[in-house]
Amino acid sequence: MENNIPANIIDIIISQTNYNKDTAKEELIKCNGDHIKVIRNYLQKDITYKKCKQHTYNKEPLTLNQEIFKQFRLKFNNQNNIVQTKDPASSYDS
C-alpha cells in the first residue's frame, strides 16, 4: 500500500492538515487510502479539542436565554451528526 500512494494525495493531506509527509502516509494507511477520511479525522480532533478548551475556560454564568439557545445549538448539531452518519449520501462531498 505504501508504494501505491500517489504523491498528489499526500500533498492534499499536507496542505489541509498540519501533518508532515510521514504522518500523512501513516494516517492514509490507517484510513485504507481514503484521503477525505484522513482530513475529516484531523478536523474532528481539532473540533473536539476546541470544544473541550471552550468548556474548560469559559466559566461565565449564562443567562436563561443564552442557556436555552445553547441547548438548541447542541441538540441540532447532535441531530445533524446522527443524520450524516446514518445517510452518508447526504454529505457535502459532491
FENJODA-V545600 format. One record per residue. N is the residue number from 1. PHI is phi in whole degrees, 0 to 359 (NA if undefined). D_LAST is the distance of its C-alpha to the last C-alpha in Angstrom with 2 decimals. Layout:
# FENJODA-V545600
N & PHI & D_LAST
N & PHI & D_LAST
This chain:
# FENJODA-V545600
1 & NA & 26.13
2 & 298 & 27.19
3 & 284 & 28.16
4 & 267 & 24.97
5 & 278 & 22.70
6 & 292 & 21.51
7 & 295 & 22.69
8 & 292 & 19.54
9 & 292 & 17.66
10 & 294 & 20.62
11 & 296 & 20.60
12 & 297 & 17.04
13 & 297 & 18.23
14 & 296 & 21.46
15 & 288 & 20.02
16 & 263 & 17.86
17 & 227 & 20.70
18 & 260 & 24.48
19 & 285 & 24.83
20 & 271 & 27.13
21 & 298 & 26.71
22 & 293 & 28.53
23 & 295 & 26.76
24 & 299 & 23.32
25 & 296 & 24.56
26 & 298 & 26.00
27 & 293 & 22.93
28 & 296 & 20.83
29 & 292 & 23.53
30 & 299 & 23.56
31 & 263 & 19.86
32 & 56 & 20.41
33 & 83 & 18.61
34 & 268 & 15.23
35 & 291 & 14.80
36 & 296 & 11.93
37 & 296 & 14.50
38 & 298 & 17.22
39 & 293 & 15.74
40 & 298 & 15.01
41 & 299 & 18.57
42 & 297 & 19.98
43 & 293 & 18.55
44 & 296 & 19.69
45 & 298 & 23.11
46 & 294 & 23.29
47 & 295 & 22.55
48 & 299 & 25.12
49 & 297 & 27.60
50 & 295 & 27.29
51 & 296 & 27.81
52 & 296 & 30.84
53 & 296 & 32.20
54 & 296 & 31.88
55 & 289 & 33.68
56 & 287 & 36.31
57 & 261 & 37.38
58 & 264 & 36.78
59 & 252 & 39.84
60 & 291 & 40.70
61 & 291 & 41.73
62 & 262 & 39.35
63 & 285 & 40.59
64 & 299 & 40.07
65 & 296 & 37.52
66 & 297 & 35.50
67 & 294 & 35.63
68 & 299 & 34.51
69 & 290 & 31.40
70 & 298 & 30.69
71 & 294 & 30.84
72 & 300 & 28.51
73 & 299 & 25.87
74 & 298 & 26.35
75 & 297 & 26.20
76 & 291 & 22.99
77 & 296 & 21.27
78 & 296 & 22.58
79 & 295 & 21.59
80 & 297 & 17.97
81 & 296 & 17.95
82 & 295 & 19.58
83 & 297 & 17.13
84 & 293 & 14.12
85 & 285 & 16.28
86 & 285 & 17.38
87 & 234 & 14.13
88 & 295 & 11.39
89 & 290 & 9.25
90 & 273 & 9.38
91 & 286 & 7.79
92 & 263 & 5.61
93 & 273 & 3.80
94 & 297 & 0.00
